[in-house]
């Protein structure tokens, strides 16, 4: 499920950039919350420390990506010739 949500987020942000429609990213933002919830559930159910660390790394990467999505898509409308 997490992989599907992340793939959808990536597709939405790519489409937003390709079409120069930054407002499309707004549809991706709720998916980040779903990913975060799913990761928290997995961490709570996981017993091995190495797996918990990996899940926390994934959560951090998702958080970082969520932070740059509005920046990268806001530049999509700029003419950078």
C-alpha positions in Angstrom: 0.0 0.0 0.0 2.8 2.4 0.8 4.5 1.8 -2.5 1.2 2.5 -4.4 0.7 5.8 -2.5 4.2 6.9 -3.1 4.0 6.0 -6.8 0.8 8.0 -7.1 2.5 11.0 -5.4 5.4 10.8 -7.8 3.0 10.6 -10.8 1.0 13.6 -9.6 4.1 15.7 -9.0 5.6 14.8 -12.4 2.3 15.5 -14.1 2.1 18.9 -12.3 5.6 19.8 -13.5 5.1 18.5 -17.1 1.8 20.3 -17.5 3.0 23.4 -15.6 0.1 23.2 -13.3 1.5 23.5 -9.7 -2.0 23.4 -8.3 -2.2 19.6 -9.1 0.2 19.0 -6.2 -2.6 19.8 -3.8 -4.2 16.4 -4.7 -0.9 14.7 -3.6 -0.7 16.3 -0.2 -3.3 14.1 1.5 -1.5 11.0 0.3 1.5 11.9 2.4 -0.7 11.7 5.5 -1.7 8.2 4.4 1.9 7.1 4.0 2.8 8.5 7.4 -0.1 6.7 9.1 0.8 3.4 7.3 4.5 3.8 8.3 3.6 4.5 12.0 1.4 1.4 12.0 4.2 -0.7 10.6 6.7 0.6 13.1 4.3 -0.2 15.9 4.0 -3.8 14.6 7.7 -4.3 13.9 9.9 -6.0 16.5 13.4 -6.0 14.8 15.4 -2.9 15.4 16.9 -2.9 11.9 13.5 -2.9 10.3 12.3 -0.1 12.6 15.4 2.0 11.5 14.6 1.3 7.9 11.0 2.3 8.3 12.1 5.5 10.1 14.4 6.3 7.2 11.5 5.9 4.8 9.4 8.1 6.9 12.1 10.8 6.9 12.5 10.6 3.2 8.8 11.0 2.7 8.8 14.0 5.0 11.7 15.5 3.1 10.0 14.9 -0.3 6.8 16.5 1.0 8.8 19.5 1.9 10.2 20.0 -1.6 7.1 19.2 -3.6 5.7 22.7 -3.5 9.0 24.2 -4.3 9.7 22.1 -7.3 6.2 22.4 -8.7 6.1 26.2 -8.1 9.1 26.4 -10.5 7.2 24.4 -13.2 5.5 27.6 -14.4 8.7 29.5 -14.8 10.3 30.0 -18.2 13.9 29.0 -17.4 15.3 29.4 -20.9 
